[in-house]
Structure formats: structure tokens, C-alpha cells
Amino acid sequence: MSADVIIGIDAGTSVIKSVAFSMQGRQLGVAATANSYTTLKNGGVEQDMARTWKDAAQTLRDLADKVDNLNSRVIAIAVTGQGDGMWLIDKEGEPVAPAWLWLDSRAAAIAEDFTRSPAYAAHYERTGTGVNACQQNVQLAWLKRHAPEILGKTESAHHCKDWLYFKLTGERACDPSEANFTFGNYHTRAYGPQILDELGASEAKRLLPPIVDGVQQSHGLSLDAAQAIGLAAGTPVVLGYVDVVCTGLGGGLFPVLDADMMLAPAGPRSTLLTLAGAYRPPLGSQGEAPGRAILHRVAAASIRNFISRVAAGIRGRSGPAETRAADDVPSLLPPAPETP
């Protein structure tokens, strides 16, 4: 039987699951187990990293019982999971301490103080994201202040899906989505971890792993992992984006704006900007699920906002001719679909 199956792993907060899909996107089988974490009195929410890997591996073994000849049919494995949090690994590849989840509130005061600081605006401009107690940046700062010995033992800092990717491939990595909204610069898609300097945790910058974009790069399933899950060593493993991004893509949130921009002289001291385009829904239709319609509303609103900001920029920085052109910028989108 030819290779015709892709496996997706999603290590969520409530459930860890592995799903087999055909190349046409049809679900062939699913195996899942309840996730487990511990809530502490000081606001901490922790998860056993070794158990998380054990549970994920079990779902993959269970999946083989539900899909015929799975071992010989797998093309690739992709992994995503709950976002944010702090999963620390030592030099030997072992957990340094229980993982902090996105539910953990111990760093709330640090996050609140930073959002009131002069440095916050620049951080938001770099990352496009606010700062919250759930994020690894402030969680690392909390460790620097209250448990520096843990940082001293740490070789690299990860998120949940990164930990599973490490266990599957032996590669220390983070995907572009979490790397950028936590520490990066979305303009360059590279790290820009000034926030750690501003939080007094500069030494934690050494813990940031390489950014691996699963769209362009994969690593092979290690021999140890292959033996643990019952699949072939060397099978390509892809590090997916954070769960929210994957949910949007899976739900059809991939709109296309076919647009043209033209600049033409409109006088000795003015330029005419013309925008023309059309919104093309993904997958060729709006779909029937209420969630799909909601996603299209978000897509439409995002593109409308972009066009409005272009027009506002023209008005704010140009002369009378450009202001008139901005006033003529049409709405490029049809009305948002009604929720079924």
C-alpha cells in the first residue's frame, strides 16, 4: 500500500490527540487522551513534561490500531499544541522543572508593570502582540527574580509543541508564530528579544532555540521516537504553528486579496494613488459551518481595516489632491456572510 496518510498531533490543554488524514483532508482515524495539569495555591499551573510525551506517544500507538497499515502509509507527522507557557530542557534533553502553562498567573504583576513602562510601545510595534502573564518572556523574568537556579540548569526554553517536536526528532526549535509574538520582530520573522533586557533577564536570551519554519523545513523521526510510537524512523516531522493559527487555517481563514496599486502624476506637486481589487474567499465557498462564517467575518474585517488605514495614511501625509483620492478609495469587499 502506498504512502497516503498525514498525522497531526495536537497537545491541547484539555485533550492530547493524534489524527490521521488522507491527502484529500478526510479524517481516517483519531486517538485521544485527557491532558493532566496541576493548579498551585500561588497561581501556578504546571504540567509534567515527561507525562505529556508519554501521553502523546500513546495516542500515536492507539492510532495505529484504528488505521490499517498505518506504519507503511505515513507521509509525514505534524505537531502543534497549546500556546505560550514555559517548557525548559537541560543539556541532556531532560525537563528541568514542570512546565508552566498559559494558565499560570505567577508573572501577572511583572506583565502589568511592563505594559505601563515606556518600553511597552516599542515591544508592541516589534511583535504586534501585548504582554500577558501567560507568555514565556515574563515567566522567564519571574524565574530570574525568584528561582534563578532553575535558569542556571536550563539549556533551552520551549513551548508545548516544541517539547514534543524535540522528543520526536531530537531537535531544539521554536516555530515562527510563537517565536515572533513572544520575542521576535514580525517584520523580519527573527528574534528581537529586547524585552528580556528590559525585564532584567538578559541572560535568558541564550535559552531561545533556533526558529524552524515547518513550511520550509522538517526533521526526521528519531530512532528512539520511532520505537516509542511504532512508526518508521526517518519519517518527516513538521513543527506546526501555534494552535490558534492552525485552527484558523483549518477552518478556512486563508483569504486572498487580489489587488493592484497604481501611482500616477496628478500635478506638479501631487500623486494619485489608485487601489483596485477583490476579495476571494478561501476554498471557493463560504461553507456551511457557523464557525466558517465567523472566520470569514474576521477576514473581511481585517482587509477592510487595511484599506481604511491606507486611506487614512494618504489623508494624513499628503496634499489636497491625495486627500480627494483617499476619499475615493472604495470598499473592496462584499458584505460579510451571515452566520447560518
N, C-alpha and C positions, 0 to 999 in steps of 0.2 A: 504494500500500500504506500502511495506517495505521501510526502510531507504536505499537509494541508491544514494544520492547526496552529493557532497562536494562543498562548496562555497569558492571561492578565492576572496579576496579583494586586489586591487592594487591601492593605493592612489598615483598616479604619479604627476609629475609637471604640466602636461598639462590636464590630464583626471583622474578622480576618477571612478573606475569601479568595479562592482561585477559580477562574472561569476559563473554559475552553471555547474558542470561537473558530468558525470556519473562515475562509478567506473572503467570504461574502458578508461577514459580520453576523452570521447566525450563531446563537448560543447553542453549544453542543452539550455542555455539562457544567455544573457548578458544585464546589465543595466549600463549606464554611464552618467556622468555629467561633464561639463568642470570645471577644477580647477580654482581658482582665487588667485592671489597674487599681492602685491603692490611693485613697484620699487621706492626707495627713491633717493634723489639727492646725498646723501653721499655714495652711493654704496650699501646701504642696500636693501635687498629683503625680504619682510616679508609676512607672511600668517596668516590669522585669524584662530586660533585653534578651536574655537567653531564652526565656519562655516565648517571647514574641517570635523568634526564629523557629523554635520547636513547633509552635502552633502553625506558622506559615508552611513549614515543611510538611506537616501532617495534612494540610489541605491539598497540597500537591500530590501526595501519595493517595489520598482519598479520591482525587480527581481521576487518577488512572483507573480506579475501579468503575468509573462511570462513563468513560470514553474508551471505546475499543482501540487497542493497539496504540495507545497514546504515545508511548515511548518512541515509536518509529515514525510518528506523524508530526511531531512538533517542529515548527519552523523557527520559532523564537519565543522568548518569555519577556514580558514587560512588567515592571513593578512600580506601583505608586502607593500612597498611604496618607495617613493623617498628617496635616501640615504643622509647621512651627515646632516648638519643643527643642530639647537638647539631649542628644544621644552620644555619649562620649566613649571613645575607644582608646585603649592603651597601645604601646608599641607591639605587643604580642597579638593584637587584634581582639582582645577581650574587653568586656564592659568595665569601665572604671567605677561606675555607680549606677543605680537605677536611672532610667531615662526620665526626664522631666517632660510632661505632656503640655499641649497647648492650653489645657485647663488649669495649669499651675498658676497661682496668683502671687507667689512669693516676691516677684520682682515688680509688683504693681507700683510701689512708691517710686522706684527708680525710673520706670517708664513715665509716670506722671510728671516727675521733676524734669525729665528731658524734654517733654513736649512743651514745657514752659520756658525752656532755655533758648538763647539766641541761636544755638546750633541746629535747632529743630527744622527751621525753614530750609536750610541747605540740605539736610538729610532727606527731607520730603522731596525736594527737587531732584536729588540723585536717584532715589528709589521709587518714587511715585507711591509710597506707602507710609502710613502713620506708624507710630511706635506703641506697642501694647505689651502687657506682661507675658503674653503667650510667646513672644519672639525670643529667638536664641541670643540676640545681641544683649538685651537687658538681663537675661538669665545668666549669661557668662559674666556680666558685670556683678551680679549678685554673688556668684561663686568667688570672684576675686575679692570681694569685701568680706564674705562670711565663711568661705571654705576654700582658701587658696591651695590647700594641699591636694584637693581633687584636680584642680587645673594643672598642678605640677606633675601629676601622674598621666595626664591626657596627651595623646599623640595627635588626635584629630577629633573634630566635633561634627556631628551629623544630625540628620533628621530621620524619622522612622523608615521611610523608603530607602534612604541611603544606607542604613544599617542592614536592611535585607539585601540590598544590592551588594554590599561588602560580603555578606555571608554566601551569596550566590556566586560571586566572581573573584573575591579577594581584593577588589579594587576600592580604594577610598575615594569617594566622589560626592558631589552635590549637583543637582540639576540646575539649569539656568533660572528657573522661576523662583525657587526659594533662595538661591544664592543672591539674586538681584534684589528681591524685595526686602531681604534682611540686611545684607551687607554691600550690595552692589550699586551699579550705575546702569540703569536700563538703557541709556543712550549707547553704551559701549558693550553691554552684556558681560561685563567683567567686574571683579571685586573692586569696591571702593569703600573699605571698612573704617572710614574716619570716625564713625560712631563709637567704635571701641576706644579710640584715643579720647574722645570727648567724655566717655563714661569712666575713664581711668582704668581701662583694662586692655591697654595696648598689647601686652604680651599674648593675649588670646588670639591675635591675628595669625599667629603661627599655626593655629589649630584648623584653619579653614582649608578644606580639601580642594583638589582641582575641580573645576566646573566641567562636567561631562554632559554634552547635549545629545540626548538619545535619538534625536532626529538624524544626527550625522555619525554617531559612534556607538558601538556596543562592545561588550566583552564576553568572552566565552564562559560557560558554566564550568566551575572548577570541579576537579575530580572528587574532592570531599563533598561538595554540594550535590553532585550527581549521585553519589552513593546514598546521600541522605534523603533525596527526594525521588529517586528511581527514574531519572531521565538521563539522557546521553551527555557525557562530558563534552564540552566544546559548543553546546547549543548556544546560539547568540542570546545574550541577556541585555535588555534595554532599560535604562533608568528613565522612567517616565517623569513628567512634570508633577507638581503638587496636585493633590486630589481635586481641588476646586477647578483648576484649569482643565484637568482630564474630564471632569463632569461636564463642563461647558462644551468641550469638543465632542464628547459622546452624545450630548443632547442636540447637537446640530448648530452650536453657536460658532459658525465659521462663515460670516457674511463676506460678500465681495462687493467692493465699491468700484465699479468701472468708472473712471473719471479722467477728464482731460483738463489741464490748466494752461491757459494761453496768456502771455503778456504781450501787449501791443502799445506802441506810442499813441497817446491821446492828446498830445500837445507838447509845447516846448518844455514844460516842467511837470508833466504828469504821465502816468502809465495806466493803461486799462487792464485789469485782471478779469479774465473770464473763466468761470468754472462751469463744467457741464458733466453730467454723469447720471448713473442709475444704480440703484441698489438691487443686487441679485441674491435672492435667498439661497442659503446652502441646501444641498441635496435636491434642489429643483422644486420644492414644495414647502408649505408651512407645516405639514404633518398634522396629526390628529390629537396628539397628547397635549393636555394643558401646559405641561412643562415646556414643550417645544414652542408654544405660542408666547409664553413668558420670556423665553430666551430670545425670541425674535424682537420682542418689545425692547429688551436691553440692547440688542444690536442696533436697532433703529435709533434709539435714543442716543447711543454713543456716536453714531455717524452724524446725526443732526447736531449734536454738541460740537463736533469737529468743524462742521461747516459754519456754525454760528461763531466759533472762535476765530476762524479765518476772516470772516466778515468784520468782526469786532476789531481785529488787528489792523485791517485796512483802514477802518474809520479812525482808529486812534493814532495812526502814524503817517497818514497821507493828507493830501490836499482835497479841495472840493470835488475834483473830478473822480478821485478814488473813492470818496465817500458816496458819491452817486452810484458808482459801480458796486460798492458793497451793499447798498440798499437794493440793488437788483439781483443779488445772489439768491437764486430760487431754492426752495426745499427740493432736495434730490430724491427724497424717499416717498414711497406710498404710505398711506396710513398704517399704523401698527396693527397687526392682526388681532382680532378679537379672541379672547380666551374661550375655547369651546365649552 
